[in-house]
Amino acid sequence: MRKILMGAAAALAVAAPGAALADSAEVGAHIGNIDAESGGDLDYWGLDGAYSHDFASGWTLQLDGTHESLDAGGGDLGTSYGAVNLGMRSGGHAFYGFVGLSDIVALSFTNIGVGGQLYLGNVTLNGSVGYAWGDAGGDIEVLNAHVDGTWFFTDNFGIMAEAGWAELDASGGGDNEVETLGLGGVFRFTGSPVAINLNYRNVDTDSTELDVWQIGFTYHIGTGSERERSQSGASWNGAENLYRSTLYGIF
């Protein structure tokens, strides 16, 4: 059931856009690498999906999710999340809450949080706070805060910077603090729904330091440019940031 729920966002991203002209969606794939200073190097690939529906009253519903497979050198490890977001969006800002589920290397979590956006012309700012809890022979709690911003030099080319913090608290010990700094970029081909995303994250934890590289390709439905997508499409990223912070903390 959890896997079905976490896959629903990706499935709806394909199936739902025909339901209303105001809807937007995206489907994509990505590959990446996690290199740990303490030893260990993992390649991974993933599939992404998101769907956003704007109601006439200003309310917006978004579904989003990811499934990833990490190559552990002797077998693949599956990780995934799915989330439902509900909030208000206007021409200058947005505010939303989210609930969801995630499975990270056989550990299951329930996720909740809030987030917001500011739209400043050619700049889009994101901020979110999230909380996750799970049970792995003992309670695990995760608190996460994250901010990022993208400067669009053109409507289809932007540079992103991000900063995040998370704390994992395990009742059986093994607490971990996670600090993330990152840079990235996005480019969409003019007149095309296809975009390329590239990002790098340096993740500093109590036990190790991670260098994370990722490149992705996304097919967009219902938005004409990357700036439009960031300010009126399926761009709320609080649930994904909580998922990634939890993954890095467990790593």
Secondary structure by P-SEA (a helix, b strand, c coil): caaaaaaaaaaaaacccccccccccccccccbbbbbccbbbbbbcbbbbbbbbbccccbbbbbbbbbbbbbcccbbbbbbcccccccccccccccccccccccccccccccccccbbbbcccbbbbbbcbbbbbbccbbbbbbbbbcbbbbbcccccccccccbbbbbbbcccbbbbbbbbbcccccccccccbbbbbbbbbbbcccbbbbbbbbbbbbbcccccaaaaacccccccaaaaaaaaaaaaac
